[in-house]
Amino acid sequence: MLTVEQILAAQKAQVSTLFDLSTKALASVERLNELNLQAARASLSETASHAQAVMGAKDLQDLVALQGAALQPMAEKAASYSRHLYDIATGMGAELSKVAEAQASDAQKQFVAAVDSAVKNAPQGSESAVAAVKSAVSTASAAMESVQKAVKQATELAEANFNAVTSTAVSSAKPAARSSKSAA
């Protein structure tokens, strides 16, 4: 049976975890806002420069060359923005995952302790029921570990795919930029 002190300690731990997660979430929002402000400033500056260059174009070839020259940097900047955004999201996801794993581990330890306590106080002849409960707890623990490993592998695979897609997008923009330059 849980005592008042144990309940209060659990509630304090939960409040502490909540504030810790809130602080980390706020830091992620700050990073996201900073990234968006930087992107907006850079975009505004580059758009103004490009508009001035376009207005100064003397003929169609100059205009096509300017547009082609702008294509590659835009693709690289979009890929860079996506990488930064992905880093912010995965960082917060990793923090949430750590907390969830710790909470699950603590809950599992408390449950095992409660089962052990119940086993010690179990009446004679209930050994088979106790063995069944212990087996179920062990099986559930193994299943939880398998799920956690699968989630980590899926996350690593998603990150590898994301990096491959952004690299492909940037490299595919290079030939497009070159072909527009050669057309000029």
Buried (B, 14 or more C-beta within 10 A) or exposed (E): EEEEEEEEEEEEEEEEBEEEBEEBEEBBEEBBEEBEEEBEEEEEEBEEEBEEBEEEBEEEEBBBBBBBBBBBEBBBBBBBBBEBBBEBEBBBEEBEBEBEEEEBEEEBEEEBEEBEEEBEEBEEEEEEEBEEBBEEBEEEBEEBEEEBEEEEEEBEEEEEEBEEEBEEBBEEBEEEBEEBBEEB
